[in-house]
Amino acid sequence: MKQKNIILNGIAASSGVAIGKVFILEEDDLVAVKKDVPVNKINREFARLRIAVRQTKADLERNYAELNKMLGENYAKIADAHILILNDPMIGKEVIDCVKQGNTAEFAIYTVVKKFSKSFDAIEDEYFRERKNDMIDVAKKVTAHLLGKSKKTLADLEENSIVVAKNIMPSDTVAMRENMVGGFATDLGGKTSHTALVARSLEIPAVVGLKNVSYHVKQGMPIIIDGNNGIVILDPTEETINNYKREYEIQFSNRKALEQFKDLPAVTTDGTEVQLGANIETPKEIRSVLRHGANGIGLYRSEFMYLTGSSMPTEEEHYQNYIQIAKMMMPYDVIIRTMDLGGDKIAKLGFMEVGREANPFMGLRAIRFCLKYPEIFKIQLKGILRASVCGNIKIMYPMISSVAEIKAANKILEQAKEELRIEGKLFNENIKVGAMIEVPSAALITDLIAREVDFLSIGTNDLIQYTIAVDRVNANITHLYNPMHPAILRLLKWIIDCAHQAGVDVGMCGEMAGDPSYTVVLLGLGLDEFSMSAAQIPQVKKIIRSVSKEKAKILVTKLLECSSMAEIETEMKKFKYI
């Protein structure tokens, strides 16, 4: 077939070039193709159905038992909803009758759920309409067992595979790490979406926000990912492939040149040293962190422990995970952010009551979830505390919006400490506690929050989107998401000044910290610590070592007087490092 050079434009999420073949990561939709089943094989379909239902019931009961053990009967009831749906005699009878008519078990489930879904949609009460989603979830679980979970997953990756999907879920990223995909392209996502963060962490090229790339591709077709310019090329010509091979060689040489900065300190030309930490999600990233010259972990996204298991992690699992990181990173600091999960992800752990929130980003997530379910929070805190005797561990609370939340979280922390004392388990009595500033309400009272903590870290990804009211993963308006918005610069200046007036260091673990375009500005604002994906550290370190802090401050003074991003851009272009 003649090659076509089909070019699709998206958002450059992670730099680099990848050349390979398409691997389509299919969505886990509830679909089934109608196939007639001979009368003499209908009993076989009933047997398949019974086994799949039994396996699904075992999964759900295991989840129920975990929640019951952890939170008690009242909370465990929220996981009981799926079991009740699975055992519903009306749904069960309809499925059986459909199989009797000569249909496969999976098609019978699909047909019945489709019928019941229409009934739910007709109900005026929103709560009961939403129960449709619980029924669909259960149907997907049974269907997965019927099919032996045979759909393609990231475990099926072959060499030179480029993953293409509508979206990539957090739970998929572990397999991506294990199999080291060559690159990926998605319909959804923005520059600061989780998908983009993972790509930069993995040091693989990625383009997101392509809207319909998954529609255009076929399994195994040739593809090029241009993560520098946000371009995907399908069916590239030989000439195009050769051009990108040369581009790849140039980038490889540039990366090698940056290795000379690995063991050098991040010191400005006039002697100001800043800390460069790394953002990580699993202990497996530590080797990359050290290889790129980080001097600490500025953000450990601990929620991945919750997403990659079949049940809530135990205190011992928390402890073993954190102690591994602390020991490997000695003598550097390790900042562990407590669980930051939204309603959509919490539902997968059995919390269906919050799983269908209209806006999970602004719903029951992060510290809000932890304060509502203190027993879950305390289990994590006890694991962190126990690991603190073997390294320089710090605790950081996410999504803080008031001083009251910090005080409530610290109260639970004190309870965790007291339980460990009673159990005779050692921990660092003076463990440092910090808060993330990523909500405008917290930013505006930074002076009050700084009195309650040992350090602060700015989460620019959320702070920017909440301040400017721009959904950072919405491809239609991602161009409005700009860290150099005058309001953002003024807000950052306020946060950093308040922290320093209170004698508290302030870092940044949002994507702005790892973007070389903003390094000089952040230096001039007075940021004490930058934390980013490990691969970004050498480039940021090179810039820090090439500029004076005094010149950076002069630049920032000019930028803060600008009334538009166009004026700011003009001033940035005028800036000379030397």
C-alpha positions as CSV (number, residue, x, y, z in Angstrom):
1,M,0.0,0.0,0.0
2,K,1.3,3.5,-0.9
3,Q,2.4,5.5,2.1
4,K,0.4,8.7,2.6
5,N,2.1,11.0,5.2
6,I,-1.2,11.7,7.1
7,I,-0.4,14.6,9.5
8,L,-2.4,15.1,12.7
9,N,-1.9,18.1,15.0
10,G,-2.2,17.8,18.7
11,I,-0.4,19.1,21.9
12,A,3.2,18.4,22.5
13,A,3.2,16.6,25.8
14,S,6.7,15.1,26.0
15,S,9.6,16.0,23.7
16,G,11.4,13.6,21.4
17,V,10.8,11.6,18.3
18,A,9.6,8.0,18.1
19,I,9.2,5.8,14.9
20,G,7.4,2.6,15.1
21,K,4.1,0.7,14.6
22,V,0.7,1.4,16.1
23,F,-0.5,-0.5,19.1
24,I,-4.2,0.3,19.7
25,L,-5.1,0.3,23.4
26,E,-8.8,-0.4,23.3
27,E,-11.2,1.2,25.7
28,D,-13.0,-1.2,28.1
29,D,-16.5,-0.6,26.6
30,L,-19.5,-2.9,27.2
31,V,-19.9,-4.2,23.6
32,A,-20.8,-7.6,22.2
33,V,-21.4,-9.0,18.7
34,K,-24.5,-11.1,18.1
35,K,-23.6,-14.7,17.3
36,D,-26.2,-17.4,17.0
37,V,-25.7,-20.4,19.4
38,P,-26.9,-23.8,18.3
39,V,-29.5,-25.4,20.6
40,N,-27.0,-28.2,21.6
41,K,-24.5,-25.6,22.8
42,I,-26.8,-23.4,24.9
43,N,-25.9,-25.3,28.1
44,R,-22.3,-24.5,27.5
45,E,-23.2,-20.7,27.5
46,F,-25.0,-21.2,30.8
47,A,-21.9,-22.9,32.2
48,R,-19.7,-20.0,31.0
49,L,-22.2,-17.5,32.5
50,R,-22.2,-19.3,35.9
51,I,-18.4,-19.4,36.1
52,A,-18.1,-15.7,35.1
53,V,-20.7,-14.6,37.7
54,R,-19.0,-16.7,40.4
55,Q,-15.6,-15.1,39.6
56,T,-17.1,-11.6,39.6
57,K,-18.9,-12.3,42.9
58,A,-15.6,-13.4,44.4
59,D,-14.0,-10.2,43.3
60,L,-16.7,-8.0,44.7
61,E,-16.9,-9.9,48.0
62,R,-13.1,-9.5,48.4
63,N,-13.5,-5.8,47.9
64,Y,-16.3,-5.7,50.4
65,A,-14.3,-7.6,53.0
66,E,-11.4,-5.2,52.6
67,L,-13.5,-2.2,53.2
68,N,-15.3,-3.8,56.1
69,K,-12.0,-4.7,57.8
70,M,-10.7,-1.2,57.3
71,L,-13.7,1.0,57.9
72,G,-16.4,-1.1,59.4
73,E,-19.8,-2.3,58.2
74,N,-21.4,1.1,57.5
75,Y,-18.7,2.1,55.1
76,A,-18.5,-1.4,53.5
77,K,-22.1,-1.1,52.5
78,I,-21.0,1.3,49.7
79,A,-19.3,-1.7,48.1
80,D,-22.3,-3.8,48.5
81,A,-24.2,-2.1,45.7
82,H,-22.4,-4.0,43.0
83,I,-23.0,-7.3,44.7
84,L,-26.8,-6.5,45.0
85,I,-26.8,-5.7,41.2
86,L,-25.0,-9.0,40.4
87,N,-27.6,-10.9,42.5
88,D,-30.6,-9.0,41.2
89,P,-33.2,-11.8,40.2
90,M,-34.9,-9.6,37.6
91,I,-31.7,-8.9,35.7
92,G,-30.6,-12.5,36.1
93,K,-33.8,-13.8,34.6
94,E,-33.7,-11.5,31.6
95,V,-30.1,-12.6,30.8
96,I,-31.0,-16.3,31.1
97,D,-34.1,-15.9,28.9
98,C,-31.9,-14.1,26.3
99,V,-29.4,-17.0,26.3
100,K,-32.2,-19.5,25.9
101,Q,-33.1,-17.7,22.7
102,G,-29.8,-18.7,21.2
103,N,-27.5,-15.9,22.2
104,T,-24.0,-15.9,23.7
105,A,-23.7,-15.0,27.4
106,E,-21.9,-11.8,26.7
107,F,-24.4,-10.7,24.0
108,A,-27.3,-11.5,26.5
109,I,-25.7,-9.3,29.1
110,Y,-25.2,-6.5,26.6
111,T,-28.8,-6.7,25.4
112,V,-30.3,-6.7,28.9
113,V,-28.1,-3.9,30.2
114,K,-29.0,-1.8,27.2
115,K,-32.7,-2.4,27.9
116,F,-32.4,-1.6,31.6
117,S,-30.3,1.5,30.9
118,K,-33.2,3.0,28.9
119,S,-35.5,2.4,31.9
120,F,-33.0,4.2,34.2
121,D,-32.7,7.1,31.9
122,A,-36.5,7.7,32.1
123,I,-36.4,8.1,35.9
124,E,-36.5,11.8,37.0
125,D,-34.5,11.3,40.2
126,E,-30.8,11.8,39.4
127,Y,-29.6,9.4,42.1
128,F,-31.5,6.5,40.6
129,R,-30.5,7.5,37.1
130,E,-26.9,7.2,38.1
131,R,-27.4,3.6,39.3
132,K,-27.3,2.8,35.6
133,N,-23.5,3.3,35.8
134,D,-23.2,0.8,38.6
135,M,-25.1,-1.8,36.6
136,I,-22.8,-1.1,33.5
137,D,-19.7,-1.5,35.8
138,V,-20.9,-4.9,37.0
139,A,-21.7,-6.0,33.4
140,K,-18.2,-5.1,32.3
141,K,-16.7,-7.1,35.1
142,V,-18.8,-10.2,34.2
143,T,-18.0,-9.8,30.5
144,A,-14.3,-9.5,31.2
145,H,-14.4,-12.8,32.9
146,L,-16.4,-14.4,30.1
147,L,-13.8,-13.2,27.6
148,G,-10.9,-14.2,29.9
149,K,-9.9,-10.5,29.8
150,S,-8.6,-11.2,26.3
151,K,-8.6,-7.6,25.0
152,K,-5.2,-6.3,24.1
153,T,-3.4,-4.7,27.0
154,L,0.0,-3.0,27.4
155,A,1.4,-6.4,28.4
156,D,1.0,-7.4,24.8
157,L,3.4,-4.7,23.5
158,E,6.0,-5.7,20.9
159,E,9.2,-3.9,20.1
160,N,8.9,-0.4,18.5
161,S,5.3,-0.1,19.6
162,I,3.6,3.3,19.7
163,V,0.5,3.3,21.9
164,V,-2.5,5.0,20.5
165,A,-5.7,5.4,22.6
166,K,-8.6,7.6,23.4
167,N,-7.0,8.1,26.7
168,I,-4.5,6.3,29.0
169,M,-5.6,5.6,32.5
170,P,-3.3,5.9,35.6
171,S,-3.5,2.1,36.1
172,D,-2.0,1.6,32.6
173,T,1.1,3.5,33.4
174,V,2.6,0.7,35.5
175,A,2.5,-1.6,32.4
176,M,4.0,1.3,30.4
177,R,6.9,1.5,32.7
178,E,7.4,-2.3,32.6
179,N,7.3,-2.5,28.9
180,M,8.8,0.8,28.0
181,V,6.7,1.9,25.1
182,G,8.4,3.9,22.3
183,G,5.9,6.7,22.6
184,F,2.1,7.4,22.6
185,A,-0.6,9.5,21.1
186,T,-4.1,10.1,22.6
187,D,-7.4,11.7,21.6
188,L,-7.7,13.4,25.0
189,G,-5.4,15.3,27.4
190,G,-3.4,18.5,27.7
191,K,0.2,19.4,28.4
192,T,-0.4,19.0,32.2
193,S,-2.7,16.0,32.0
194,H,-1.7,12.8,33.9
195,T,-0.8,11.2,30.6
196,A,1.6,14.0,29.7
197,L,3.2,13.8,33.2
198,V,3.8,10.1,32.8
199,A,5.3,10.6,29.3
200,R,7.9,13.1,30.6
201,S,8.7,10.8,33.6
202,L,9.3,7.9,31.2
203,E,11.3,10.1,28.9
204,I,9.2,9.0,25.9
205,P,7.8,11.2,23.1
206,A,4.1,11.9,23.4
207,V,1.4,13.9,21.7
208,V,-2.0,14.3,23.3
209,G,-5.3,16.2,22.6
210,L,-5.4,14.8,19.0
211,K,-9.2,14.4,19.3
212,N,-9.5,11.6,16.7
213,V,-6.2,9.8,16.2
214,S,-7.7,6.6,17.6
215,Y,-10.3,6.7,14.8
216,H,-7.7,7.0,12.0
217,V,-5.2,4.3,13.0
218,K,-5.1,0.6,12.4
219,Q,-3.3,-2.0,14.4
220,G,0.4,-2.3,13.2
221,M,0.4,0.6,10.8
222,P,3.6,2.8,10.6
223,I,3.6,5.9,12.7
224,I,5.8,8.8,13.8
225,I,5.4,10.7,17.1
226,D,6.9,14.2,17.0
227,G,6.7,15.3,20.6
228,N,8.6,18.5,19.9
229,N,6.0,20.0,17.6
230,G,2.9,18.1,18.7
231,I,2.6,16.2,15.4
232,V,1.6,12.6,14.6
233,I,2.4,11.2,11.1
234,L,0.5,8.1,9.9
235,D,1.8,6.0,7.0
236,P,5.0,8.1,6.7
237,T,7.0,8.1,3.4
238,E,10.5,6.8,3.4
239,E,11.8,10.4,3.0
240,T,9.8,11.5,6.1
241,I,11.1,8.5,8.1
242,N,14.7,9.3,7.1
243,N,14.3,13.0,8.1
244,Y,13.0,12.0,11.5
245,K,15.8,9.5,12.0
246,R,18.3,12.3,11.6
247,E,16.2,14.4,14.1
248,Y,16.4,11.6,16.5
249,E,20.2,11.4,16.2
250,I,20.5,15.1,16.9
251,Q,18.4,14.9,20.0
252,F,20.4,11.9,21.3
253,S,23.6,13.9,21.0
254,N,22.0,16.9,22.8
255,R,21.0,14.6,25.7
256,K,24.5,13.2,25.9
257,A,25.9,16.7,26.1
258,L,23.7,17.6,29.1
259,E,25.1,14.7,31.1
260,Q,28.1,16.9,32.1
261,F,25.8,18.7,34.5
262,K,24.7,15.6,36.4
263,D,27.1,16.0,39.4
264,L,27.3,19.8,39.3
265,P,25.4,21.9,41.9
266,A,22.5,24.1,40.7
267,V,24.2,27.4,41.5
268,T,23.6,30.7,39.7
269,T,26.6,32.7,38.4
270,D,26.4,35.0,41.5
271,G,26.4,32.1,44.0
272,T,22.8,31.4,44.8
273,E,22.1,27.6,45.1
274,V,18.7,26.1,44.6
275,Q,17.5,22.5,45.2
276,L,16.5,20.4,42.2
277,G,14.2,17.5,43.2
278,A,12.3,14.9,41.1
279,N,8.7,14.0,40.9
280,I,8.1,10.2,41.0
281,E,5.2,7.7,41.2
282,T,7.0,4.4,41.9
283,P,10.3,3.4,43.6
284,K,11.4,2.0,40.2
285,E,12.1,5.6,39.1
286,I,14.8,6.2,41.7
287,R,17.6,5.0,39.4
288,S,16.6,7.5,36.8
289,V,16.3,10.2,39.5
290,L,19.9,9.6,40.6
291,R,21.2,9.2,37.0
292,H,19.9,12.7,36.2
293,G,21.5,14.4,39.2
294,A,18.5,15.2,41.4
295,N,19.2,16.0,45.1
296,G,16.0,14.8,46.5
297,I,12.4,13.7,45.8
298,G,10.3,16.9,45.7
299,L,7.1,14.9,45.1
300,Y,6.2,11.3,45.6
301,R,2.7,10.7,44.2
302,S,1.7,8.0,46.7
303,E,-1.8,7.5,45.2
304,F,-0.3,5.0,42.7
305,M,-0.2,2.5,45.5
306,Y,-4.0,2.7,45.5
307,L,-4.4,2.5,41.8
308,T,-2.2,-0.5,41.0
309,G,-3.5,-3.0,43.6
310,S,-6.8,-4.9,43.8
311,S,-7.5,-3.5,47.3
312,M,-6.5,-0.7,49.7
313,P,-2.8,-0.9,50.7
314,T,-2.1,-1.9,54.2
315,E,0.1,-0.1,56.7
316,E,2.9,-2.6,56.1
317,E,2.7,-2.1,52.3
318,H,2.9,1.6,52.8
319,Y,5.9,1.2,55.1
320,Q,7.8,-1.2,52.8
321,N,7.2,1.1,49.8
322,Y,8.4,4.3,51.5
323,I,11.3,2.8,53.3
324,Q,12.6,1.5,50.0
325,I,12.6,5.0,48.6
326,A,14.0,6.7,51.7
327,K,17.0,4.3,51.8
328,M,17.8,4.6,48.1
329,M,17.7,8.4,48.3
330,M,19.8,8.9,51.4
331,P,21.0,11.5,52.4
332,Y,18.5,13.5,50.4
333,D,15.0,14.5,51.4
334,V,11.9,12.6,50.2
335,I,8.6,14.5,50.3
336,I,5.7,12.1,50.3
337,R,2.4,13.6,49.2
338,T,-0.5,11.9,50.9
339,M,-3.1,10.3,48.7
340,D,-4.6,12.6,46.0
341,L,-7.4,10.7,44.4
342,G,-10.6,12.0,42.8
343,G,-14.0,10.5,42.8
344,D,-13.6,8.7,39.5
345,K,-10.7,6.8,40.8
346,I,-12.0,6.3,44.3
347,A,-15.0,4.5,42.9
348,K,-12.7,1.7,41.6
349,L,-11.7,1.1,45.2
350,G,-15.4,0.5,46.2
351,F,-16.5,4.1,47.0
352,M,-19.4,4.2,44.6
353,E,-21.0,7.1,46.6
354,V,-18.4,9.5,45.2
355,G,-17.7,7.8,42.0
356,R,-20.2,9.7,39.9
357,E,-19.5,13.3,40.9
358,A,-20.2,15.8,38.1
359,N,-16.8,17.5,38.7
360,P,-14.4,15.2,40.5
361,F,-11.5,17.6,40.2
362,M,-13.4,19.9,42.6
363,G,-15.1,17.2,44.6
364,L,-14.3,14.7,47.3
365,R,-10.6,14.2,46.6
366,A,-7.1,14.5,48.2
367,I,-7.2,15.9,51.8
368,R,-11.0,16.1,51.7
369,F,-11.3,12.4,51.1
370,C,-8.7,11.7,53.8
371,L,-10.5,13.8,56.4
372,K,-13.8,12.2,55.6
373,Y,-12.3,8.7,55.9
374,P,-9.6,9.2,58.7
375,E,-9.0,5.5,59.2
376,I,-7.7,5.2,55.6
377,F,-5.7,8.3,56.1
378,K,-4.2,7.1,59.4
379,I,-3.0,3.8,57.8
380,Q,-1.0,5.8,55.3
381,L,0.4,8.2,57.9
382,K,1.5,5.3,60.1
383,G,3.3,3.7,57.1
384,I,5.1,7.0,56.4
385,L,6.0,7.6,60.1
386,R,7.5,4.1,60.5
387,A,9.6,4.6,57.4
388,S,10.8,8.0,58.6
389,V,13.4,6.4,60.9
390,C,15.4,5.2,57.9
391,G,15.6,8.4,55.8
392,N,14.8,12.1,55.5
393,I,11.1,11.8,54.9
394,K,8.6,14.7,54.9
395,I,4.8,14.6,54.7
396,M,2.9,16.9,52.4
397,Y,-0.9,17.4,52.3
398,P,-2.5,18.1,48.9
399,M,-5.5,20.2,47.9
400,I,-5.4,22.3,51.1
401,S,-7.9,25.1,50.9
402,S,-8.0,26.3,54.5
403,V,-6.0,26.4,57.8
404,A,-8.7,24.3,59.4
405,E,-7.9,21.4,57.0
406,I,-4.2,21.5,58.0
407,K,-5.1,21.4,61.7
408,A,-7.5,18.5,61.2
409,A,-4.9,16.6,59.2
410,N,-2.3,17.2,61.9
411,K,-4.7,16.0,64.6
412,I,-5.0,12.7,62.7
413,L,-1.2,12.6,62.4
414,E,-0.9,13.0,66.2
415,Q,-3.3,10.1,66.6
416,A,-1.2,8.0,64.3
417,K,1.9,8.8,66.3
418,E,0.2,7.9,69.6
419,E,-0.9,4.5,68.2
420,L,2.6,3.8,67.1
421,R,3.9,4.7,70.5
422,I,1.5,2.3,72.1
423,E,2.5,-0.4,69.6
424,G,6.2,0.2,70.4
425,K,7.1,1.2,66.8
426,L,9.8,3.7,66.2
427,F,9.3,6.9,64.1
428,N,10.7,10.4,63.7
429,E,8.9,12.4,66.4
430,N,9.9,15.7,64.6
431,I,8.9,14.7,61.0
432,K,8.5,17.8,58.8
433,V,5.0,18.5,57.6
434,G,4.1,20.7,54.6
435,A,1.2,21.8,52.5
436,M,0.6,22.1,48.7
437,I,-0.6,25.5,47.5
438,E,-2.7,24.6,44.5
439,V,-6.1,26.1,45.3
440,P,-6.6,29.9,45.0
441,S,-8.1,30.1,48.5
442,A,-4.9,28.6,49.9
443,A,-2.8,30.9,47.8
444,L,-4.5,34.0,49.2
445,I,-4.0,33.0,52.8
446,T,-0.4,31.7,52.3
447,D,0.7,34.0,55.2
448,L,-1.7,32.1,57.5
449,I,-0.9,28.6,56.2
450,A,2.8,29.2,56.5
451,R,2.5,29.5,60.2
452,E,1.1,26.0,60.5
453,V,3.7,24.1,58.4
454,D,7.4,23.5,58.0
455,F,7.5,24.0,54.2
456,L,5.3,24.8,51.2
457,S,5.1,23.4,47.7
458,I,3.3,25.1,44.8
459,G,1.3,22.8,42.6
460,T,1.0,25.0,39.5
461,N,-0.9,22.5,37.4
462,D,-4.1,22.9,39.5
463,L,-3.4,26.4,40.7
464,I,-3.2,27.8,37.2
465,Q,-6.4,26.0,36.0
466,Y,-8.4,27.0,39.0
467,T,-7.2,30.6,38.9
468,I,-7.7,31.2,35.2
469,A,-10.8,28.9,35.1
470,V,-9.2,26.8,32.3
471,D,-9.6,23.0,32.2
472,R,-6.0,22.0,31.5
473,V,-7.0,18.7,29.8
474,N,-9.5,20.3,27.4
475,A,-7.9,20.5,24.0
476,N,-10.4,23.2,22.9
477,I,-9.1,25.8,25.4
478,T,-5.6,24.5,26.3
479,H,-4.1,27.5,24.6
480,L,-5.6,29.7,27.4
481,Y,-3.7,27.7,30.0
482,N,-0.6,29.9,30.4
483,P,1.8,30.0,33.4
484,M,2.9,33.5,32.3
485,H,-0.6,35.0,32.8
486,P,-0.1,38.3,34.8
487,A,-2.4,37.0,37.5
488,I,-0.3,33.8,37.9
489,L,3.0,35.7,38.2
490,R,1.5,38.0,40.8
491,L,0.0,35.1,42.7
492,L,3.4,33.2,42.7
493,K,5.2,36.3,43.9
494,W,2.7,36.6,46.8
495,I,3.0,32.9,47.8
496,I,6.8,33.0,47.8
497,D,7.1,36.3,49.7
498,C,4.6,35.1,52.3
499,A,6.5,31.9,52.8
500,H,9.8,33.7,53.2
501,Q,8.4,36.2,55.6
502,A,7.3,33.3,57.8
503,G,10.7,31.7,57.6
504,V,9.5,28.8,55.5
505,D,11.1,27.4,52.3
506,V,8.8,27.1,49.3
507,G,9.3,24.7,46.4
508,M,7.3,24.0,43.2
509,C,6.3,20.5,42.0
510,G,4.0,21.5,39.2
511,E,5.0,21.2,35.5
512,M,6.1,24.9,35.4
513,A,9.1,24.0,37.5
514,G,10.5,21.6,34.9
515,D,9.9,23.8,31.9
516,P,13.2,25.6,30.9
517,S,11.1,28.5,29.5
518,Y,10.2,29.5,33.0
519,T,13.4,28.7,35.0
520,V,14.8,32.3,35.0
521,V,11.4,33.7,36.1
522,L,11.1,31.3,39.0
523,L,14.6,32.1,40.1
524,G,13.8,35.8,40.0
525,L,10.6,35.1,42.1
526,G,12.8,33.6,44.8
527,L,11.8,29.9,44.5
528,D,13.9,27.7,46.8
529,E,13.3,24.3,45.3
530,F,12.3,23.1,41.8
531,S,10.9,19.6,41.5
532,M,10.2,18.0,38.1
533,S,10.4,14.8,36.0
534,A,14.0,13.5,36.4
535,A,14.7,13.9,32.6
536,Q,14.1,17.6,32.8
537,I,16.7,18.2,35.5
538,P,19.9,18.6,33.4
539,Q,18.4,21.2,31.1
540,V,17.0,23.3,34.1
541,K,20.3,22.9,35.9
542,K,22.2,24.2,32.8
543,I,20.1,27.3,32.7
544,I,20.4,28.0,36.5
545,R,24.2,27.8,36.2
546,S,24.2,30.3,33.3
547,V,22.3,33.2,34.9
548,S,22.7,35.5,37.9
549,K,20.0,35.6,40.5
550,E,20.2,39.4,40.4
551,K,19.5,39.6,36.7
552,A,16.5,37.2,37.1
553,K,15.0,39.5,39.8
554,I,15.3,42.5,37.6
555,L,13.5,40.6,34.8
556,V,10.7,39.6,37.2
557,T,10.3,43.2,38.4
558,K,9.6,44.2,34.7
559,L,7.3,41.2,34.2
560,L,5.1,42.1,37.2
561,E,4.5,45.5,35.7
562,C,3.1,44.0,32.4
563,S,-0.6,44.0,31.9
564,S,-0.8,41.3,29.2
565,M,0.9,38.1,28.1
566,A,2.0,39.8,24.9
567,E,4.0,42.4,27.0
568,I,5.4,39.6,29.1
569,E,6.5,37.7,26.0
570,T,8.2,40.9,24.6
571,E,10.2,41.4,27.9
572,M,11.2,37.7,27.9
573,K,12.6,38.0,24.4
574,K,14.7,41.0,25.4
575,F,16.3,39.1,28.3
576,K,20.0,38.2,27.9
577,Y,21.6,35.6,30.2
578,I,25.0,37.1,30.3
